[in-house]
Amino acid sequence: MFSEIYKGFPNEPILVKDSNLFSEAIKKWNLDYFMGLKNTKVSLSDNEGELNETLEIEDYIKLLIDNDLNSYKKYAAGWRFFESYPDMLKDFQEPIITKQDKLQNIPENLFKPLLWLFIGPDGSGTNLHYDTLMTHAWLAVISGKKRVALHPPENFEGIFELKRTQASEVLARRHSINSWKYFDIEPGEILCIPSGWWHEVLNEGITIGLSRNFTTSDISERVTQTAIDLGMLSILPWLSNKTQTGDNFYKYRTHPKLILSSLDNNITELSLPFGTHKLKVNSNLIKLLEDIDLNRNATASYIKEIIGEKTFDTLVKYYFLIPGEHIHLLNNGMCNLNNNPAGISLNISDIDQLKTDDVVLFHAPLVTGENSGISVARGGAWVRKVLNQSLAHPLGRNHKSGVLIDLDFGDQLHVDKLNLFDIGDVTFDFLTDTVDVLGNRVSSICQKITSQGCRPIILGGDHTLAYYTIKGMAEKYPNLGILHFDAHTDLYTLGNSSDTQLNHANVMHWVKNLQHVKKIWQIGIRDFYHQSMEGLFQSTSEVIERLPAYEAEIHGYDRLLEQLDSSIPWFISFDVDVLGFVDQPETSTPVLGGLSYYKLLDCLDKIFKKYFIVGIEFVEIGGGEVSAHGPAAISSRLISRFLFNLRKTSNSNQNVFVKQ
C-alpha cells in the first residue's frame, strides 16, 4: 500500500530515518524564528495534555530560553500554526503515506485539519493516549529529541494507571519491553504511528515537533464508526470506502422542508421553517438542485463538480442540502430558537463564528420514562426562564446594557462581557423521533460546541442525557472527568433485560464505559434501597469515587477538593434531586436529605476557580411552577457563578449606584 521505506506500516509503528522532507523547516524553524512571530498566542498544557494557560509565543520562547519552565513543563502542544501563517506549509513536505488521507478533503468549516506543531522544554510531553478518531499519525522532529513508548491496541479500562507506569518504565530504560516498543526521534526523522496504538511522548531538551493525524482506506470504516459514536455526523460523507470516488457514500438531497421564494430578476430565496438563515440564488442553481433530487444518487463529489465546493459547503452548513440517510436526524433541524433566550440568541449554524470559552446554552427535552407521573422533559425551560429574568435589563431590551451584580461574592461583570449564547431547544418530534435520535442530535451539538473551544450548558430532560452529552465531547476531551451530583448512583442493575436498555437509572454504567471518561466523582448520593443479587456479581470500579451527602453535610467537601485531579478537564452532570428540601413536582425522584445551598455554592465556586470545567448539564427538573428556592432557581444561580468565574470581574463591595 505504501512505498518500501514505510514497509511494515500500518501493522506496526516504523521510524523513517534520513528524511529530507523537513530540511527547510529544520534550517528555518529555530527559537529566533518563533520569537519573530508577533501578536501570536499559543495555548499551553501540562503533561496530561490539559490546557491551563495562554501566552504570546514571543513570551513563551523567552521563558524557554531563560529556562523558567522547568518546574512547570508547560507545553505549546497542538498549535494549528497554518491558520495564522499559511506560508509555513511551504517549509516541509508530508510523507507519501498521507497522500490518500480522507480527512484533508473535508471542508474546514466542518472539520479543522489535524496538523499540529509542538514546542516544549526538556521533560515536557504528552501522557499515554491513542490518537483522536482512531486515526493513523506521523510525528516528526524539527529540533531536539522525542522519546516515545508505544503499545498495540488494547482495552486499558481498569488497568490504565498500570499501563502508565509501564510506559514511564519504558521511557526511563530507553528500550522496548515485552509488548511495548521504544523509539528515539531525532531531527528529520519521522515516526509513523498506526491507528489505535497507545503512545506516551517525552521531550529531551527544548524540542520542536510536527505531526498530522490521517485516515486511509485501511481504517476508514473504523474511523467512520468512531465519528458516528462521537456524533460527528457532518464529516461522514468524506470517510467511507463505499463509493468509487472513495470520498463519500451519502446520497445528498435537498431538505424536504426547503422553502423556495421567488424574487425579482430570476432570483430565488432559500429558507427553512426552523432556520433563520436565508440564501439568495439564481435560477440556474435551482435547476441544478432539482436535478440532484431527481438523480437520487448524488454524492458529495458529484454535487461539488456541478455547483462548486464552496456552494456545496454553504448549502450543507445551513441544512439546505442533507444526506438522505440522515433525514430522521435533520428533517426538523437540530435546534429551534427560543423567543426568550438566556443570553444572545444564536442559530446553531453560526457556532463556528464563536470564540474559545464562549458559553452555549440549549435545552434538550430527552426522557426515557416518567416517575410518579412527573415529566422532566421541559423542566430545563424553567431554568432558562429564571436565568433570562436575572440577565434582563430592568428597563427593557431597548436600553444600553449595564453590569451584573453578585452580592454574595461582592463582584460585578459587564453584561457585554458575558458571552452567553442560546441556540434554543433541540428539535424533537414526540410522535416519530426515538430517544436515540434525539440523543444523537445532542451528541452532534455538543461535539460542534466543544470543537469550537466553547463550553456547553445543557438543560434537560432526564439523566439519560448525560450519556449523549458526554459522548459528544470525546474528540475534544480524550481524557475527561465527570462530577456527578445526584441523590442516586444511576448505576442500578436488576439482572434482567432492562439492564441492556439505556435509561436514567443506569446511565452511569454507560458513561463509565466511554473510553474517554477517566474518573467519575459521585457527590451527594444518599439513596437507600434493596439490591437484587440474582444473576449478578459484585465488583469495584477504579473509575468511580464517592462523596455521600452525609459526609458533605457533616464534614464538608474537603476530601473532594483535595483529591480532585487538576490535570484533566471536568464536566458537571447535575441532577437537581441532589439538593435538600426538593420534592415533587419540582423533581421526579426526591430522596430524604440532600445538599444545602450555600455549602454547595461555595464548593462549586471553588471548583470553578481551580479546575477546568468544560461544561455543565442540569437534569431531572420537574414541570412544577418555579419557586424562589427551587431547583430551577438554584440551577440558574450555579450557572451565574460558572459564567462569573470564566470572565474577568471587578469588586463591587463598596459600590453604590446613584443618578447623575
MIROMAR-389351 format. One record per residue: residue in one letter; x, y, z of N, C-alpha, C, CB in turn. Coordinates in steps of 0.05 Angstrom, whole numbers, plus 5000, padded with zeros to 4 digits. Each point is the difference from the previous one (the first is absolute). Glycine has a CB too. Example, Ala and Ser with C-alpha at 12.3 -4.5 7.8 and 13.67 -1.06 7.14 Angstrom:
REM MIROMAR-389351
A526448865156498250245000501850245000496249775025S503150444961501650245001498550225014502449874957
//
This chain:
REM MIROMAR-389351
M501749765000498350245000501750255000496449755024F505850254992501750235002502749924987497750175042S504150034955502649954987501749835019499750434974E502649475015501749815014501150115026501249824956I499350455045501250115025498049995023502950294973Y494549685020497949985021499149715004498550474990K503149345002499349725002499549925029502849904959G495149965045499249925027497750175012504649855007F495150394982497850175009497649954982503350365017P494349624993499150075027499849775020497650374979N503749415016499849775019501550065026499649694961E502450485037501650075024501250284995500949515011P500050625010501350264997502749974986497650185041I503250014943502650004988501350275002498549644968L504150365033501650255001501550034974500549975051V499050254935501350064975502350205005495749924974K506749995020502450175005500950134974501449705038D500250504965501350144977497950114981503949705005S493950405005498050124983500850294994496449705018N503250394957500650284994497450164997504249864977L493650035032497450134997499850265016497949554992F503750465030499750235018502650175001496849735027S504950244953502650135001499850305001501849624974E496350495011499650295000499050105027499049994951A499149875061499050075027502349985020495449844987I506349955011502249975019501950244999499649504995K500950604981501750234997498750255011502049794959K495450245037498650255005498750025027499350024952W499549765058498350025024501649975025496249814973N505350395034501450005025498650195020504449894977L496650135047498650175020499950294992501549685035D500650424952500050284991497750044979505050035008Y494649774975497850034980497350035014502749724968F496850125052497450015014499850255017499849505001M502550605009500050255015499050234982503849845029G496750144945499250214982497149994992504549994983L494049825025497149984994498550165020500549544979K499250725016498850185019496949975001503850334992N495149745031497150005004498849734993499950484989T501549315020499049734995499949865027502049984953K495749925054499649865026500049704995497450395018V503849475002499949715000498849905026504149984970S494549805029498949885024502049815012495350054982L505149965044501949845014498549785016503350385002S497949384999498749795014502149865018496749934963D502449915055501849845017500549734986498350235042N503149594972500749744988497649824996504450045021E493350034992497649854996498550104975499749935050G501350284938498750114976497750195005501349584978E498550515047497850185008500850294998498249645030L500350524956500650284996499650155026498649974952N503450205055499750155025501150294998500449575024E500550514952501150274997500350084971502449955044T497450314950500550104973502150225002495349884985L506750114997502250205000500550094972502049805042E499150444955501150084975502449824995498550495005I501849424969502249814995502750125006497249784965E503150485031502550145006500749975030499150334962D498849715055500549975029500649715007497050395009Y501749434978500449715006502949924992495149914992I505850184985502849934991502050125020498549984952K501050275057501850125020500249835025498850454982L498949445027500149835023501649744995495550185014L504249724962501549764992503050065001496249844971I504650385017502850074999501150055028499350194954D499149945062500950075028499849765019498650474991N500449314998499749755016498150035024504749894986D493350295010498150055022497749805000501350484999L498749334983497749824998500549725012498650254960N503949715050500749745009498149895022504750104988S494550075030498349915022497149964991503050245032Y496349874946497249984990499649824976499350455018K502849524966499949834976497750084982502149635026K497450624972497750094983500749974971498650325035Y499549574950500549904973498150144981501549555019A499650574960498450114978499349784981502150465004A495949395003499349764984497550044984502149725035G497950174941497550014984499550274988498249655028W503950504965499650274988499549974970503050215035R494749894956499450004971501350254987495549745008F507050244989501650234991499150114973503849815025F495350014957499350084972497650194999501949564985E496550455036497750184999500950295000497349665024S504950404990501150275001502350044980498650035048Y502849754947502450024983500049784979502650205038P495649834942499849794979502549964984495350114997D506550095001502549974985501849795013499650484985M500049475041501749795013499649734988499850275042L497949684945499549754987501949944977495250055013K506150164977501949974978502749905010497650364975D502849645051502649935011500449705005500050455021F498149394972500349715003498249854980501250065049Q499449694947498449834984498949785018502750104957E494949805037498849795016500849734990496250305011P504049505006500649724992498049904979502249915045I498649924938498349894979497649855011504049974970I496349935055497849855012497550165005503449725021T496950554978497650175004498750074973502050185042K499049724936499050084974497149934997504549944981Q494649845032497349904998498250105023501749604975D499350595041498650095024497350114993504450105021K493549784991497350084995499250255016498849524991L502550525031499350235017500650264987500949725040Q501250294943500750254987498150094979504749895009N493449944984497950074980497650135013501549634971I498450365056497650115014500250305001499649585028P498350574965500150295002500750105028496650024963E505050195039501050095026497850115017504350094979N493450005009497850105017498649765014499550404969L501049365022498849765013502049865018497049954961F505650075032502049845015502750134997497449584993K503850505029502650134999502349804995498350365031P503649704952502249824993501449915026500550214955L500349545045501449885023503050014996496149705010L504950554984502950054996500950175023499649964949W502549965065500750135025503050065002496149765022L504550464991502850065007500349995031500650294958F501649605051500549965029502650135007497449575001I502650605020502550125010500049975030500250344962G501949555049500049955029502849985011495749784995P504650265032502549975014500849715006499250455019D503149514990500949745009498149895021504850124989G494449635007498249875020497150044995503550075032S495850104948497150034993499249774982500350515005G497249474989499149794982497049955003504549795003T494649984987497249935002499749735013499050264958N499049725059499449765015499049784982499050285040L500849484970499249764985497350044988502749715030H497150254943497550044986500149864973499350455024Y498449524963500049944971498750234986499949495008D500550534966499350254986497050024994504650004981T494650245016497150074996498949854976500850455021L496749474981498549864979501249744991498650454985M503349445031501349754993501650034974496449745023T504850504972501450054976502949905002497150404992H504249584984502949974999501350275007499749624965A502950395039501450255004502949984991496950125038W504250104953503050014998500950225018500049834952L502450135059501250195019502950054992496949845038A503750414957502850074991501250195020498749944952V503950065050501550185018501550204983500449655036I499350614970501450214986502650075015495650184983S504249835044502450045016499549875027501250434976G501149505038499749865025499749704996497950415020K500849454998499649714998497449935014505049924998K493649894990497649885013500549715006496950334976R502349595048500249725008497149905002504550065025V495049714963497249904997499849715009499250334962A498949615055499249735007497349934987502650035044L497249754942497549934986499149725008501350294962H496149675038498849745007497849944980501150065049P498749694942497949934980497250055011503049654981P495050385002497250055009499149795020499050214956E499849895066499049835021498250165018504249724999N493850165012498250135019501450035027495949824976F504750435031501450055026498150075023503950164973E493649795023498150065022500749845025496450104966G503850045056500749875026503049965004495649784997I506050254982502949955003501650244989499349504997F499350724998501350234987502450105017495650134979E504149905047502250105017502349814999496750235030L502849514969502149804998501550044974497449675028K501150374950501350044974501650264999496249744979R502850475035501650255001502749955014495750265001T504249585020502549935014501949854982497549995043Q501449824941501649854981501250184979497249605008A501250594982501150194979502350165011495450024979S504250075046502250165013502549845003496650265024E503149484982502349825003501449964973497749775038V500850204941501249974973501650254993496249704986L502650545019501450254994502550035017495650204988A504349715037502350035018502349814991496950135038R502449634953502049804992501050044972497949685032R500550474952500750064972500349754982502350415017H496049394988500049774981497349865003505049945003S494349904977497549864999499949795022499650084950I498049885061499549805021497449854994502650285034N497649464962497649844994498450114977499849865048S497650214956498450114979500650294994496549685013W505050455004500650284997502350044980498350095047K501450104935502250084982501050275007498049724963Y504650325033501350265007501450114976500649855048F499250424948501350144978501150265010497049784966D505450305024501050275001499550134973503549885035I495550374965499650144975501950245000495149854996E506750164985501950214997499150194978503849715016P497350534982499250194979500149874972501750385028G496249664956499849894974498849724998503850284989E495949595034498949735001496950015004504449825018I494349984972497149985001499249745013499550294959L498849725062498849765012497249984990502950035041C496449744947497349954990498649835020501550044951I496250065059498649875022497349894989502250305035P497349444966497549894989497650065018502749644979S495050345009497550045013499749845026497950104955G501350035066499449865025502349935018496349824976W506250245014502449945017500250215022502349784961W497950125064500550185022502850114999496749755028H503850504980502750115000500250225020500649874952E501850145061500750215018502650134989497749775041V502450504960502250144987501450185021497649994955L505050015045501650165018502150164984499249675038N500950594966502050174986502750005015496250284982E505949705003502750015011501350264989500449495004G500150705014500950264992497750164988504649824991I495950435003497950174987499449874973501450435025T496149504971499349844976497850134984501349595024I499050414949497950094982499249764983501850484999G495749465001499049774985497650074982501749705036L497750124945497850054982498649734996502550384976S494849635023498549754998497550044984501949855043R497249944944497350004987498749745005501550324965N495949695042498349765000498849974973499050055049F500749704942499049954973498549744999503750274980T494649715000498349764996500349904972496750175034T503849574964500249884974497949774998505050124997S494849764979497949814995500049765019500150154953D502349785057500149765018498650045026504349904979I495450355030498750055025497550184998504449965021S494750104954497850194997497549915014502050144957E497449605042497549915013500250035030499249684962R503150275049500550035029499750295008503149605000V498150584985499850295005497150094997504850074985T493849834994497250074996498349925024500649944951Q499849825059498449915023500650175025499949544982T502750535022500750185022498750274997504449765004A495650354972498750264995497049985007503450114964I495349675028497249965006499649995030499349754957D502450105057499849985029500350275014501749534997L499950654991500550265012497950214990504949885002G493350044982497950194990501150184978497949985045M504349964942501150174979498949924973504350065027L493149984970498649914977500750154975496349875029S504550394973500450164977502449924983497950375025I504149484987502449934985499849724988502650305030L495349564975499949724991500249974970497249915039P501650274945500149954971502849994988495850234998W506249875017502850004989501649765010499750504998L499249335018501649805014499849724988499550275040S498249664948499549724993501449914975495650055023N504749684974501049884975497849904982504149875025K493450204982497849864986499450104972498149935045T503150284946499550094973502650004984496250295016Q503549724957502349994982501950245005497249764966T501650475040501750235004501549995027496850274973G502249575046501449965025499850225020503049734974D495750505019500050225019497350035014503350234972N494749615020497450015013498349764992500350505000F497649455016498149804992497150105003503349655014Y496450584997497350115003498950114974501050115047K496549854949498650124977498550245010499549564976Y501150685013498950255010497450064986504650165011R493749995003497650104989499350275013498349534991T500050624997499250255013498249935024500350264956H499849925063498449955025497049984992503550255028P495149554982497249974992498250235007500749525006K500250655013498450235008501150274989498749755041L503050234938501250234988497950184988504249744991I495950525016498150204989501450164978497650035045L501149984932501050164977498250244997502049594977S499150645026498550254996501150164977498950025049S499450014930500950144976500250305005497949644972L504350485019500450295002500350104971502249975046D498650284952500350124973502649904987497550405015N502649634958502449954984501149725003501150485006N497049324992500749725001501649925025500150014950I499450135072501249935025498049865018503150404996T497849395017498349855019501450005027498249714963E500150325058501049995027499549735013499250505004L503049385007499749745014499850055030502749774964S495550085048499750025029498749755011499550504997L500649465029498749785013498250105022504049704990P493850165016498150105020501250025028496449804973F505750045033501250015027502650155000497949565009G503050564969502550144999499750304997502049594980T500150555026500050294997501550094975499650055050H502049784939501750074977498449984974504149855025K496350354958498950004974502250044979495650185018L504249694960502050014980498850064972502849685026K498250544962499050074973501749874979498350445018V500449424963501449864979498750054973501449645033N500050314946498850044973498549764991503750324989S494949714989498349784990501649764991496750344986N505849715005501749774992500549815022502150304966L498449815059500549825022497549855008503550325016I494249814982497549865007499649764981498050445016K502649604958499749784981501949785007498750324964L503849745044501949805008499149855025503750284980L495149865039499049875024497749814993501450405028E496949684954497949824991501149754987497050404993D505249634991501249774988501249815021501050284959I500149845062501249845022497849835013503550355008D494249764997497849855012499049784981498750405026L501349654948499149804981502049784997497550354975N505149725029502149804997499949785021502850364981R496849725044499949825023502649855006495249944990N506950114994502649875004502250225001498449584977A500850665030501850224999501850005025496750274973T505849665024501950005022501350285002500949514994A500650535028501350265004501850074977499849925049S501849884941501850064978498550094975503249665018Y494650194976498450074976498950285002498949514995I500050565028498750265003502150224999496449795028K505950174984502150204999500950064972501549855044E498649944939500750054972498050174986502349565000I495250425008497850144986499850295010497649574994I502450475033499450265011502450145013495349845007G506950014996502350115012500249935030499850374967E502649615043500449915027499050205021504049754984K496550515011499250215019496950015003504250264988T494449724989497150015001498949755014499950264957F501449515037499149755013500450025031501349744959D501050365050500550035029498050185013504849924991T494550304995498050195012497349875002502650384980L496549484999497449875001499849785021499650094951V502749775054500049795021500050135028502549694968K499150535034500250135027497350085010504550174988Y493749944994497450105009497849804995501650464990Y499149295004498149784998498150024975500249965050F500650214931498450014976500549744984500250514999L502249385003500749744989500649825023501750194956I497249565045500649825022500449724989497250285031P504349554983500249724992497349865003504949995014G494349874965497449875002499749805023499750054951E502649835056500049805022499550135028503149724973H497250555028499750145026497550175001504949995005I493149964978497650165000498749985027499449924951H500749845062498749975026501350185021498949534989L503750545008501450185019499550294993503449655007L496450414967500150284991497450104989504749934991N493249905008497550084987498850255012499349524989N500950505037498950235014502150195010496149735013G506450244976502250175010501249885025497950404979M504249735031501349915025498950155024504149894973C495450375024499050165022498050214990504449935025N493750134992498150224995500650235019496549674984L503950575005500550235018497750055018503050194965N497749905060498050075020499450304999501649615029N495950454975499250294999501150165023495949864976N504750015046501050135024502749875008495350125015P506849934970502549875005501450105025500549934952A501149905060501850085022502750074987497649705035G502950564962502350094986499350084972502849705027I499150284955499650084972499049774983503750345005S494149704981499049794983501849954977495450125013L505249624981501949934979499149754985503850205027N496249824947499449764984502349805002497250284968I502149475034502049795004502150004977496649735025S502550364951501950004977502250215004496249864971D503550325048501950225003501949955024496750314980I503349455031501849935022502950044991496749685019D503850274955502850034991501050295000499249604972Q499050595035500850285002500950075028496950114963L502649715056500650065028503049975007495449845012K505350265012502849995008500349805023500650484987T501949455018500649825022498950105027504249864976D494649975039498850055026497450154999504650015018D494350054958497250094999498349775011500950314960V496849765052498349805012497449984983501950095046V497449664948497749944982498049845016502850024958L494850095045497849875015497949884981500850325039F498249454968497749894985498449815018502550054957H495049915035498249835015499449744984497950415023A502449364990499549744987497949855016504849994983P492849995006497749875014500149704999497350404990L504949475017500349714997499049875026503950064969V494449745027499149835023499749714990497550405021T503049414998499749724994497649885016504949974990G493750205024497749905015499250215021501449534993E496450435019499150195021499849855027497550284966N503049865055499849895027497850155015504949875001S493349985011497950125016498450214985502749925040G497150044933498550194984501350274996496049765016I506450274993501450264998501849994974500050075051S499550114931501650024976502250215004496149864971V506450065021502250195002501050094972501449785043A497050154937500850074972500550304996497449604985R500850565026500250294995501050165025496249954967G504849905053500950145024502250204995498749605025G503050354956502250184994499050274991502849624988A494850405001498950254992499750195023497649774962W501950125063499750175023502650125008496349715016V505950144980502750125006500550234981501749555016R497850414959500350224980498450245008500949664964K496650305045498350225008501150165023496149734984V504950135037501250145023502550144992498049665030L503750214954502550134991499450244983502349565002N495850424980499250224983499150245017498649684964Q499850275057499150215018502350145014495649755006S506450095002502350115015501750174982499949615030L500350324944501750144982498650244986502449574993A495050435008498550204986500550285011496549664989H503650544993500350285008497450095014503150104961P497150035062497650085016498250194985502649935041L498450224939498450194985499249894973502350375023G498449384970499249894975502349964981495650215006R503949664971502149934981501250234986497749584994N500950645003501050224983501850205015495849954974H505349965048501850175016502849894999496250145030K505750044974502849935000500649815023501250444979S500349355015500549795020501750115023499749654964G499850245060501450095024501849785010496350305011V503849675016501749805012498349815017503950335001L497149435002498849805017501350015027498849704960I499750315061501050025027499549745015499250505001D502949405012499749765017500750085029501249694961L496750365055500450105027501249795018496250304993D503349445002501149795016503150014999495949724993F505250324984502949984996501350274996499349554980G499150665020501150274998501550064974500449995049D498649904929501250074974497950074979503849695011Q497250434968498250094979501249954973498150355030L500249624950500949934973498250154980501749555015H499650584965498550154980498549794983503350395000V494249664994498349824985501349944973495950175023D505450024964501249964974502349815000498650464988K502549485036502249825003499149725007502850385014L494649574988499049755009500549784979496550245026N503249824949500449814978498549745004504550204993L492949835013498249785003498150004976500350015050F499649764936498449974975498049785004503850184972D493749865019497849815003499249904972498450225043I502149534951499349894973497249875001504849934990G493850095032497249925001499549725010499350304962D498749575027499149735009500649804978496450215028V504849574981500649784981497449904988504249875025T495750104949497649914987499349725008501050304961F496549655045499149735008497049974993503549985037D496049844945497249934993499249765017500550184952F497849865067499249795019498649774986499750345036L499249704940498549794986501949834984496050304998T506149814991501749854981502949955010497250194964D503949995052502849985008500349815023500850464984T501349375015500749835023501850155019499549594972V500950305052501950125019502850014987497249835039D503549964947502749994988500350214979500349525010V497750544974500150214980500550275014496949744969L501650325052500450255014502750005013495150045009G505749745003502649985013502350054981498049685032N501850214944502250044980500050294991499649524986R498150615013500050294994501650155022495549964976V504049975049501450135023503049954998495949945029S504949814965502849944997501350174978499249535016S499450494961501150154978500250305007497949674969I500250435046500150285008502350055020495050044993C505349785026502250025020502749994986497149805035Q503150024945502549984985500650264985499349514995K498650614994500350254985500950225018496549854967I502350175057500650215019502849975011495250035013T505549734996502749965013502250024979497849715035S501850204940502150014980500750294994498449574981Q499850625025500550284996501450125024496050034970G504549815051501250105024498050135019504250074974C493349915020497950125017499149805021498450284962R500049825057499149845023497049985000504150135027P494849624972497149974999498750005028500749744958I497050375043498249975023497449874989501950405025I497649364984497749844990497949985021503049744970L494550325023497749995018498349774992500150505008G499549305011498449774993497050045004503849735013G494650054983500949734995500749845025501650164956D498349575041500849835022503049934998495349815003H505650035015502949965002501249824978499550075049T498849814936501049854976501650184983496049705002L503450564999501350204984503149995003495950285004A505049655020502950005006501649834981498850085048Y500149694945501549824981500550144974497949605021Y500150544968500350134974501750255001495549814988T504250355033501650255002502949935003496150245021I504549574997502849925005501249864976499049965049K499549884938501049864976500850204978497049615010G501550614988500650214980502550165006495250024992M506049945031502450165007502649844997497250255032A502649504958502349825000502250104982496949635008E502450494969502150094981501650235013497249874961K501550325051501450235012501449935025496650304980Y502249525036501149945027500449695002497750415021P504549494969500549715000500549895028501850044955N498750145065500349925028498350195016504849834994L492950075015497950175012499149885027498550154954G501250035065498849925025497250105003504550015021I493849854994497250075003499450065030498849724960L500150515046499050065027497049964999503850345009H495449445003497249914999498650065027501349634967F497150585033498550085023497249874998502650445005D496849405016497549854998499349875027500949914950A496650055055499249845023500449714995496650355012H503449574962500249724992502649954986495049974996T505949785004502449934986499649984970501649765040D495950194952499349944972501649774989498850484994L501849335024501449754992498349765007504550225008Y492949824992498149795008499949774980497350355024T502749414988500049764983498049805012504950074987L493549824996497949815009500649714993496750374995G505249594986500649724992498249904979501849925045N496750254942498249914978500550164975496549865034S501750114947500550134973500050305002497949604979S500850525041500050295002502850125003495449975020D506549874990502750105004501450074974500249725042T498850164936501350054974498850244986500949524996Q497150615017498650234988500850255015496149714985L505150485001500950255012497650155012503950024968N496350075057498050165012501250175022496449654989H502050525024501050195020500949865025497050344981A502249415024500849855024502749854997495149965011N505749994964502549854996502050154983497449585005V502250684990501650144981502950015007496050284991M504849715035502850025007501549754993498850325036H499849454961501349764989501050064972497149705027W501350434957500750074973502150214999495349884986V504550325031502050215000502849905008496450335012K503749505009502749915009501349824980498450035046N500149864935501149834979500950164976497149635015L502450634984501150164979503050035003495650264996Q505849694982502949975003501450265009499849664964H499050575030501450255007499450095028499850134953V498349735061499450075028501949865019495150064988K506650105026502149895016499249985030503350184967K494949995042499350005028497250125003504850055014I493649835004497450105007499850045031497949774960W501750485048499550065028497050025004504550245006Q494349595011497250025006499650145027499149574973I499550665026499950185023497150035008504250244985G495349735041497350045011498249765000500550454984I500649315008498349764999499149925028502449854958R495250055044498949935027497749804998501450465016D498249414962497849824997500249765018499550154952F498249735055499949775018498049804986501050275043Y500049504950498349824983500949715002499250384968H499249445022500549715000501249934973496149915032Q506349984967501449924976499649704995503350385006S495649554971499849724992502849894995495450084980M505049665026502649874994499749774980501550125046E496049844945499549784981501350054973495749905024G506149924968501350034974502150225000495949824979L504950295044501950225001502449925018496250334993F506049815003502249975018501050285008501449564979Q499950465043500850265011502950054993496749955038S503950294953502750084992500550295008500049674962T502550415034500750285005500950144974501349895048S498750374952500850154976502050215008495549924978E506850085009502150205005499250274990503449654998V494650364984499150254988498450175020499949774955I498750105064498150145016501050065028496449774974E503250485035500550095028497350125009505150084993R494549925034497550105010500450185025497849594983L500550625018499850175023497050015007504250284988P494949545030497249995007499050265012500449515007A497050534991498750255011500650035030496449964965Y503649815049500650025029502750125006497149605007E504950304978502750115004500250294992501949554992A496950524986500150284990498750195020499949834953E497850095059498650185018501250005028495949914974I505249875035501149995028502950085000496849635011H504850284970502950055000500950204979500649545019G497750524962500750184978501149874975501050335036Y499949834946500949914973503049984998495950204981D505549815042503050024999501249764986499950255042R499149514962501249764988499850024969498849735041L498950364949499650034972502050214989495149885004L505150355009501650224990503049935002496550325014E504349515005502849925003500749784979499850125049Q498449714945500649774983499350034971499349725040L499250494953499250044972502550054983495550195015D504749674963502350014983499950254983500249494999S501850685004500150264985501249974973500350235043S500749524951501449964974498149944977504049855026I493450104980498149934979497750205001501349515002P497450534976497650175000497649855012501750254960W496349905050497749885013497450114988502749945042F495449884956497350074992498149955023501049904951I497250295055498249975023497349904990502450365025S496749424986497349894994498450025026501849684964F496350515036498750085025497049924999503250385005D496149425011497249915004498950165024500949534981V497050625015499050185021499049865024498950324964D500649415034499149875025502249965020496649774973V505950325020502150015019499650215022503149844965L495250355029499550235018498249925023500650314962G499849825061498349965023497450144996504049955029F493949944983497350135001498850034973501450245041V499349594940498750004973498149774999504150224978D493549835015497949795000498550024973499650015051Q498649794945498350024977498150245002500249494995P499150644983500649934972502550134989495249944994E506650185024502350144990502249814991498950375030T500949374977501749794989498349755002504450235013S496549564972498249764999500749795020499550094952T503049905058500849785018501550125025500349684961P498350475056501350125023500849795021497350424992V504749655023501149825021500450165025502249704966L497250195057500350135026502850115003496549705020G503850544991502650135004500850164976501349625030G501450414967500950154977502150215007495649914979L505550215000502150205003498850285005503049734971S498150415048499050275006501250204981499549885048Y499050334947500650194978502750145003495250074996Y505450065027502450165002502549835001497350355023K502649424990502449825000500649914972498949855047L499050084938500349914972501150234983496249665006L502650574997500950244984502950065005495350185003D505649805022502850055007501849794987498650215043C500649544959501649784988500350044970498449695036L499350374950500250024971501550264992495649754996D504250465019501550244994503049955001496250285018K504649565002502849935002500949824977499750035050I498549794942500649824977500350174974497649625022F500550574974500150174976502650164999495050035001K506050055023502450165000502549844995497850305032K502349454978502549855000500249804977500150055048Y497649854942500149784981498950084973499549685038F501250184941499150064973497349854996504850064983I493150105019497349894997499150054971498950075050V500749724935499550034971497050054994503949704991G494450255029497250044996498349895022500849994951I496650065049498249915021497449914987502250315035E496649494977497249934993498349995026501549744959F496050355039498149985022497649834991501550465018V497949334998498049814991498049945023503349804968E494650065024497949915019498550235013502849595008I496950634978498450225011497149964992504050324997G494249685023497249954994498650244988500049685038G497650284955498550214987498450185019499749714961G500850275065498650165019500650304997499949615031E498450564979500450294999502650075014495050084998V506450114990502650095011499650135028501850064953S499949865066500050135026502750135005496649675018A503550525000502550155005502249835011497250405009H502149375004502049825012500149734986499350245043G499449744934499849744987502449934982495250065002P504849714986502349904984500650174975498949555016A499050564972500550174976501550265008495949824978A503350305045501450245010502849945008495650185016I504949594997502749935009501749944975498249815044S500750044937501649944976500850264986497549574994S500750625004500650254987502250155015495350034984R504649955043502050135016502849884996496550115034L503649624964502549874995501150074973498549625030I499850414950500950094974501350275002496349734978S502550455038501150275002502849995011495450185007R505149655013502749985012502049884979498049965046F501149854939501749894978500850224981497749565004L500450614988500550214981501950215012495549924979F504050165046501750205013502849915003496050165025N504449584980502749905004501549964973498549775041L500050224937501349994974500950274990497249624989R501650605022500550274990501650165020495849984973K505250255018501550185018498050185014504149984970T495649995056498150165015501450215016496949615003S501650585008501150215018498549995026501350294960N500049835060498850005027497750205002504549875019S493450054994497650175002499250055029498549834956N503150095063499250015028499350295010502949615008Q498650594983499550275009498350174980504349975025N494849904954498750154978497150085008502849754967V496550495027497350105002499450154974500250045052F497649914936499350134974498050225005500849574975V499950685017498250235004499650144974501650055047K496250094951499350144975501950234996495249875005Q505750164969501850224994498650275001502649694971
//
